């Protein structure tokens, strides 16, 4: 998927911050967002290099800046990761993310000099956290699951990791250089400070970072109930629900009442009748988004697939060959849909409450592809069936998924059988 503006200069994001401050969480979120938007992005995590080359379970004093052997080993793997990032960028990568503490001014100057010598634009992203409850949750929720502490008693592991943090704190120099381009994220988005941020992509990333948080909540994605256009096998249109679709809407209301309890869940729909009718059965306030409208089929709107094949055989063949980039005559492509729903993604990230989205197959494929970190080429082929609710729960490094088939369909009696989970 190609970016929506001409790319002029490759970009490297250099993470900065003490351990357990959310650097890797932020780096992975950025990579997922950028790859989904079509910018070839890769994270180079120095911790992974250290575990691979030096070993995972190192005691806290390995990270003591006064430990010559530990310092030499950590510097070596840091430069190895940087070498690999530079090699990948030379092969055509658009955005590299260098995920390390980079906690001293000297280390940052070394990294910056090497990146600028390669002609790369650099933005530092510092994660600052003063909330002890967040740090503690990060230590217990993510760090103790890492290979560094596999098989180690949790209390011992916590104590060791705190000692490791203390060594980094002794040497840490906050990012304050007024001549550098940087973003400082305080307490996972409570405050965002920027310095010398210029250009389309860095500015978009700042806006994205401003809306990130780690509050866990559920997101329900579902297509509208079966429409009259579905029954006829037609593309697009603005038809209402079929009798089966109306039954699904009623079941969806019962389902959400059971899953959400007394919580009043915001409901987002497209501006088309079939989603608005489906959401009306939820008896909750709903907000229509034009950005959630189905892919525009252009001149093919209202045609069956057989009619599409007969009238526009060349376009039909092009769609089959490259569904991601194929644009309906006077309509949209899947790439266009991804660009269109980008503001929706940012708004979803901002939400701290559960959310129900009733939309359409192409749009939901785009949203689902973002949360499950799917390759852009796979998005047009993702399975988003009718009369099924996809329940996503975003967490630190991804999202868990459950699917519920609510029925009805021609083949199945109405049920709330969980279709799959992971």
Secondary structure as the mmCIF struct_conf table of DSSP 4:
data_model
#
loop_
_struct_conf.conf_type_id
_struct_conf.id
_struct_conf.beg_label_comp_id
_struct_conf.beg_label_asym_id
_struct_conf.beg_label_seq_id
_struct_conf.end_label_comp_id
_struct_conf.end_label_asym_id
_struct_conf.end_label_seq_id
BEND BEND1 UNK A 4 UNK A 5
BEND BEND2 UNK A 9 UNK A 9
STRN STRN1 UNK A 11 UNK A 16
TURN_TY1_P TURN_TY1_P1 UNK A 19 UNK A 20
BEND BEND3 UNK A 21 UNK A 22
HELX_RH_AL_P HELX_RH_AL_P1 UNK A 23 UNK A 37
TURN_TY1_P TURN_TY1_P2 UNK A 38 UNK A 38
STRN STRN2 UNK A 41 UNK A 45
HELX_RH_AL_P HELX_RH_AL_P2 UNK A 46 UNK A 53
TURN_TY1_P TURN_TY1_P3 UNK A 54 UNK A 54
BEND BEND4 UNK A 56 UNK A 56
HELX_RH_3T_P HELX_RH_3T_P1 UNK A 60 UNK A 63
TURN_TY1_P TURN_TY1_P4 UNK A 65 UNK A 66
HELX_RH_AL_P HELX_RH_AL_P3 UNK A 68 UNK A 90
TURN_TY1_P TURN_TY1_P5 UNK A 91 UNK A 92
BEND BEND5 UNK A 94 UNK A 94
STRN STRN3 UNK A 95 UNK A 99
BEND BEND6 UNK A 100 UNK A 100
BEND BEND7 UNK A 104 UNK A 104
HELX_RH_AL_P HELX_RH_AL_P4 UNK A 105 UNK A 117
TURN_TY1_P TURN_TY1_P6 UNK A 118 UNK A 119
STRN STRN4 UNK A 121 UNK A 128
HELX_RH_AL_P HELX_RH_AL_P5 UNK A 132 UNK A 141
TURN_TY1_P TURN_TY1_P7 UNK A 142 UNK A 142
HELX_RH_3T_P HELX_RH_3T_P2 UNK A 143 UNK A 145
BEND BEND8 UNK A 146 UNK A 146
HELX_RH_3T_P HELX_RH_3T_P3 UNK A 147 UNK A 149
TURN_TY1_P TURN_TY1_P8 UNK A 150 UNK A 151
BEND BEND9 UNK A 152 UNK A 152
HELX_RH_AL_P HELX_RH_AL_P6 UNK A 154 UNK A 171
TURN_TY1_P TURN_TY1_P9 UNK A 178 UNK A 179
BEND BEND10 UNK A 180 UNK A 180
STRN STRN5 UNK A 182 UNK A 186
TURN_TY1_P TURN_TY1_P10 UNK A 187 UNK A 190
STRN STRN6 UNK A 191 UNK A 195
BEND BEND11 UNK A 196 UNK A 196
BEND BEND12 UNK A 199 UNK A 199
HELX_RH_AL_P HELX_RH_AL_P7 UNK A 200 UNK A 209
TURN_TY1_P TURN_TY1_P11 UNK A 210 UNK A 211
STRN STRN7 UNK A 218 UNK A 223
HELX_LH_PP_P HELX_LH_PP_P1 UNK A 224 UNK A 224
BEND BEND13 UNK A 225 UNK A 225
HELX_LH_PP_P HELX_LH_PP_P2 UNK A 226 UNK A 226
STRN STRN8 UNK A 227 UNK A 227
HELX_RH_AL_P HELX_RH_AL_P8 UNK A 228 UNK A 232
TURN_TY1_P TURN_TY1_P12 UNK A 233 UNK A 233
STRN STRN9 UNK A 234 UNK A 234
BEND BEND14 UNK A 235 UNK A 236
STRN STRN10 UNK A 241 UNK A 241
HELX_RH_AL_P HELX_RH_AL_P9 UNK A 243 UNK A 260
TURN_TY1_P TURN_TY1_P13 UNK A 261 UNK A 262
STRN STRN11 UNK A 266 UNK A 269
BEND BEND15 UNK A 271 UNK A 272
HELX_RH_AL_P HELX_RH_AL_P10 UNK A 273 UNK A 280
TURN_TY1_P TURN_TY1_P14 UNK A 281 UNK A 282
BEND BEND16 UNK A 284 UNK A 284
STRN STRN12 UNK A 286 UNK A 288
HELX_RH_3T_P HELX_RH_3T_P4 UNK A 290 UNK A 292
BEND BEND17 UNK A 293 UNK A 293
HELX_LH_PP_P HELX_LH_PP_P3 UNK A 294 UNK A 295
HELX_RH_3T_P HELX_RH_3T_P5 UNK A 298 UNK A 300
TURN_TY1_P TURN_TY1_P15 UNK A 301 UNK A 302
STRN STRN13 UNK A 304 UNK A 304
HELX_RH_AL_P HELX_RH_AL_P11 UNK A 305 UNK A 311
HELX_RH_AL_P HELX_RH_AL_P12 UNK A 313 UNK A 321
TURN_TY1_P TURN_TY1_P16 UNK A 323 UNK A 325
TURN_TY1_P TURN_TY1_P17 UNK A 329 UNK A 330
BEND BEND18 UNK A 331 UNK A 331
HELX_RH_AL_P HELX_RH_AL_P13 UNK A 334 UNK A 350
BEND BEND19 UNK A 353 UNK A 353
STRN STRN14 UNK A 355 UNK A 359
HELX_RH_AL_P HELX_RH_AL_P14 UNK A 361 UNK A 371
TURN_TY1_P TURN_TY1_P18 UNK A 372 UNK A 373
HELX_RH_3T_P HELX_RH_3T_P6 UNK A 376 UNK A 381
TURN_TY1_P TURN_TY1_P19 UNK A 386 UNK A 387
STRN STRN15 UNK A 388 UNK A 395
TURN_TY1_P TURN_TY1_P20 UNK A 396 UNK A 397
STRN STRN16 UNK A 398 UNK A 405
BEND BEND20 UNK A 410 UNK A 412
BEND BEND21 UNK A 414 UNK A 414
STRN STRN17 UNK A 417 UNK A 421
#
